[in-house]
Amino acid sequence: MADFFSILSNSIMTAPTPSNTKYVPVDPDHYNGTWKGAYSTGEKFSFSISDVHGFRAKVKYQSDKSPARYQEVLIKDNSFRIGDTKFLLKKVGHAQIKTVVTNPATGGTVLNTAYADLV
């Protein structure tokens, strides 16, 4: 039982803390449009971002190896999540993409990082 509590305590100590910033309106011109990129594996992906109002947007995420995902997102700290993928606006027209990929055979996960440009 002691091991359980030490694991729980360590997990709490190392867990990421949530952002203390508030949701604030973003510039729609920085996000609206089609973003394209490719992972190091050669898999291509795209984001179609539209209807940006305040800090809300509608997003379609499509990659070569997965079906299209549609979601309304909240933009905070220049980023949003759609499924297992995080979009982070690094500078106008350039974003960092991180996607967690799970191996169905082993259950292991890998974090793929790539960059996308507004086209």
Stockholm file with secondary structure:
# STOCKHOLM 1.0

chainA/1-119         MADFFSILSNSIMTAPTPSNTKYVPVDPDHYNGTWKGAYSTGEKFSFSISDVHGFRAKVKYQSDKSPARYQEVLIKDNSFRIGDTKFLLKKVGHAQIKTVVTNPATGGTVLNTAYADLV
#=GR chainA/1-119 SS CHHHHHHHHHHHHHSCCCCCCCCCCCCGGGTCEEEEEECTTSCEEEEEEEEEETTEEEEEEEETTEEEEEEEEECBTTEEEETTEEEEEEETTEEEEEEEEECTTTCCEEEEEEEEEEC
#=GC SS_cons         CHHHHHHHHHHHHHSCCCCCCCCCCCCGGGTCEEEEEECTTSCEEEEEEEEEETTEEEEEEEETTEEEEEEEEECBTTEEEETTEEEEEEETTEEEEEEEEECTTTCCEEEEEEEEEEC
//
